[in-house]
């Protein structure tokens, strides 16, 4: 029997039993932000630290109860300390670690089943190490993307402020001076002055449109048509679409490798990855893939239907299925995709930084030149 985990995820407000989950997926979060409201779960950084320390303590020979007690004692954040203390008390009461963590409602089904299978197979330390690596790489990708696009965003904001100030205050000052001159102004000057005259209207309309887009995005963020449309549009954006797709390919490989190496059945692995990957094209692809695999179709054959899986992924999946080494192959592929992402994001960052500076310089230069052209003409005519 296949457990249908579609659109299920534990929340911080509802306690779940292992077989049930509630909640619905929101709109696709581009970077799967690391910072979250605590009531809805731990952020990735806290989870990485928790799994890393727990793995170290268990590897050193300390039992699970003592390890949890040590982790609880070192916590300075009251809410996190309370969460870990709850897990500790549940374990002392006879629950397994996976059941205790799941009972709090602060951990995903992906983490729950990974730990549960690790406990059943006697590989809990290995699973904890794999979860540490998973969250570490996820955080690294988030920081790389943030670093790559933060500087251009700041430059664009600075450019907007500079252009706003010039069009709103500087250009009108020159305009008053030009009214005293006789003769026709240069075309570029007339264009900039026309833009300046209507800039307030344009700025208001632009701001209104941005507010409307934000409101619509918030209201319809959970609707299937909205998620399908926005993610499809993102994937079509040059460069950004390629990077975004590769981010989720890396996460897909890492998640599948972790689950399969823990001896999770193929169908359950697909279900869990589908419910935690949080990106509409992959979710829909995995729904179909799950159905195909259930009917006896090979994994790589079903994946061929979807453009989100590149040719390398398909070829290596086919080979991995033939030699029954999917977990190892996906581990290697995750490393390859992660390395490619690191290089490509760094390259984009290096290109965008000077490009943004050039764009800002050109905008300011065009405005200044347009304002000084009539003065140059006037000085020439006087001479």
Beta strands, then each sheet from edge to edge (+ up, - down):
end
